Amino acid sequence: MSNGEETSAATIARQAINSLLRNVLNSRVVPILFHRSPGNDNGGDRAIAGLHWQVRAQGFVIQTGVTGNDGRVAMVVRGASSTLELLHNGAVVASYDVRVSTATLDAVGTLIGQKQRLRLLGYQIGHGGPDGNGVDATVNMETERSMLDFQADESLYDDAVVTATMQARLTARAGT
Amino acid sequence: MQEHTVRQGDCLHSVAAQYGFFWETLWNHGANATLRRQRADPSVLKPGDVITIPDKDVREVPAATDKRHRFVKRGTPNLVRIQITRDDVPRRNEPYALEIDGRLQTGQTDGQGMVEMRIPPQAKQGTLRVGEGQDVEFYYFDLGTVDPVDTEFGARGRLRCLGYDDSQDFAALLKEFQHKERLPETGALDAATCAKLKERFGE
């Protein structure tokens, strides 16, 4: 804006009454699934239905909703990031900052890629690594425990050995 | 004759209403020929643009005293037409509520995800709510703030509306758009990029 004013609002034109032009408002959506762990053997009862949620961006509530039977939120991210808040009796009980990044996870064949997915799925992988989020290339007790937990939840042979089946399951569960 | 310097939020429609003219009168006035060539679209002006406001033709109407006379002001409403999409897919046949400067309109988006409302030419702000129940989304917008596409503010505004993260560095932002649209990733606001931006945003 040439007068130095900042705005985060969308810009829309006033059209002449006979104009055929339109302005597009497009939202980027990040699919997020709320699952409980462990579920039953086939994973069929994992989705958390009936969660009340809202999304905030730049101080405004930009989206509200309730999860359905699939536990899914099609979360809108505006600008650099948005915050997804879970509500209980109207109060915020949990919040997640979501940033859209063109960077993808490391390959599932690598230890870092496996840890990234375990973290995404809510397994405790500790606080090691450069970002303090547990994602690094070392195997410690927390790494082993998270892998055993995942294998138990997925009814896989539990020996903390990352087989091709486990890699495929990690990819499927994390959605990437 | 006087001159009006465009500020952010002005467009030809709002300026015409402010001085009591039809927008066509100002747009087609000889003194504004340069502006018309430069901008091509009366809805998209740049702050700093100068609009020449002609003197009014004063019309006299003979009217008897002690009688009632009715003068009708010909209204020139404007229009907002917004297409709502998610990941570039129109939100079709969804309930919406559109509020502009305190006036509320409710309805359903059409088969192309379009919402349309008549507005006074000087309307400034709006809020749009789309969807119901399990997923409701809100949009906040300023009217008349679309700047020419070949300016940084104009390009950033369009990209923000299209869902891009406009908090990033301008060249990086343009490259992201160019990558998605399979344009040469120059990071510059070149002619091909401007044309594609207009096509996507609609103006």
Chai-1 contact restraints between the chains, C-beta under 6 A:
chainA,res_idxA,chainB,res_idxB,connection_type,confidence,min_distance_angstrom,max_distance_angstrom,comment,restraint_id
A,M1,B,Q8,contact,1.0,0.0,6.0,A-B,restraint_1
A,M1,B,F153,contact,1.0,0.0,6.0,A-B,restraint_2
A,S2,B,P47,contact,1.0,0.0,6.0,A-B,restraint_3
A,N3,B,Q8,contact,1.0,0.0,6.0,A-B,restraint_4
A,A9,B,Y140,contact,1.0,0.0,6.0,A-B,restraint_5
A,A9,B,F141,contact,1.0,0.0,6.0,A-B,restraint_6
A,A9,B,D142,contact,1.0,0.0,6.0,A-B,restraint_7
A,A10,B,F141,contact,1.0,0.0,6.0,A-B,restraint_8
A,A10,B,C161,contact,1.0,0.0,6.0,A-B,restraint_9
A,T11,B,T145,contact,1.0,0.0,6.0,A-B,restraint_10
A,T11,B,V146,contact,1.0,0.0,6.0,A-B,restraint_11
A,T11,B,G157,contact,1.0,0.0,6.0,A-B,restraint_12
A,I12,B,V80,contact,1.0,0.0,6.0,A-B,restraint_13
A,I12,B,F141,contact,1.0,0.0,6.0,A-B,restraint_14
A,I12,B,L143,contact,1.0,0.0,6.0,A-B,restraint_15
A,A13,B,S43,contact,1.0,0.0,6.0,A-B,restraint_16
A,A13,B,V146,contact,1.0,0.0,6.0,A-B,restraint_17
A,A13,B,E203,contact,1.0,0.0,6.0,A-B,restraint_18
A,R14,B,C11,contact,1.0,0.0,6.0,A-B,restraint_19
A,R14,B,H13,contact,1.0,0.0,6.0,A-B,restraint_20
A,R14,B,S43,contact,1.0,0.0,6.0,A-B,restraint_21
A,R14,B,N78,contact,1.0,0.0,6.0,A-B,restraint_22
A,R14,B,L143,contact,1.0,0.0,6.0,A-B,restraint_23
A,R14,B,G144,contact,1.0,0.0,6.0,A-B,restraint_24
A,Q15,B,S43,contact,1.0,0.0,6.0,A-B,restraint_25
A,Q15,B,L79,contact,1.0,0.0,6.0,A-B,restraint_26
A,Q15,B,R81,contact,1.0,0.0,6.0,A-B,restraint_27
A,I17,B,L79,contact,1.0,0.0,6.0,A-B,restraint_28
A,L21,B,G202,contact,1.0,0.0,6.0,A-B,restraint_29
A,L21,B,E203,contact,1.0,0.0,6.0,A-B,restraint_30
A,R22,B,R81,contact,1.0,0.0,6.0,A-B,restraint_31
A,R22,B,Q83,contact,1.0,0.0,6.0,A-B,restraint_32
A,R22,B,G202,contact,1.0,0.0,6.0,A-B,restraint_33
A,N23,B,I82,contact,1.0,0.0,6.0,A-B,restraint_34
A,N23,B,G202,contact,1.0,0.0,6.0,A-B,restraint_35
A,N23,B,E203,contact,1.0,0.0,6.0,A-B,restraint_36
A,V24,B,Q83,contact,1.0,0.0,6.0,A-B,restraint_37
A,V24,B,F201,contact,1.0,0.0,6.0,A-B,restraint_38
A,V24,B,G202,contact,1.0,0.0,6.0,A-B,restraint_39
A,L25,B,I82,contact,1.0,0.0,6.0,A-B,restraint_40
A,L25,B,I84,contact,1.0,0.0,6.0,A-B,restraint_41
A,L25,B,Y139,contact,1.0,0.0,6.0,A-B,restraint_42
A,L25,B,C161,contact,1.0,0.0,6.0,A-B,restraint_43
A,N26,B,T85,contact,1.0,0.0,6.0,A-B,restraint_44
A,N26,B,L162,contact,1.0,0.0,6.0,A-B,restraint_45
A,N26,B,G163,contact,1.0,0.0,6.0,A-B,restraint_46
A,S27,B,R86,contact,1.0,0.0,6.0,A-B,restraint_47
A,S27,B,G163,contact,1.0,0.0,6.0,A-B,restraint_48
A,R28,B,G163,contact,1.0,0.0,6.0,A-B,restraint_49
A,V29,B,R86,contact,1.0,0.0,6.0,A-B,restraint_50
A,V29,B,D87,contact,1.0,0.0,6.0,A-B,restraint_51
A,I62,B,F138,contact,1.0,0.0,6.0,A-B,restraint_52
A,Q63,B,E137,contact,1.0,0.0,6.0,A-B,restraint_53
A,T64,B,V136,contact,1.0,0.0,6.0,A-B,restraint_54
A,G65,B,Q134,contact,1.0,0.0,6.0,A-B,restraint_55
A,G65,B,D135,contact,1.0,0.0,6.0,A-B,restraint_56
A,V66,B,Q134,contact,1.0,0.0,6.0,A-B,restraint_57
A,G68,B,Q134,contact,1.0,0.0,6.0,A-B,restraint_58
A,V76,B,E137,contact,1.0,0.0,6.0,A-B,restraint_59
A,G79,B,D165,contact,1.0,0.0,6.0,A-B,restraint_60
A,G79,B,S167,contact,1.0,0.0,6.0,A-B,restraint_61
A,A80,B,D165,contact,1.0,0.0,6.0,A-B,restraint_62
A,A80,B,S167,contact,1.0,0.0,6.0,A-B,restraint_63
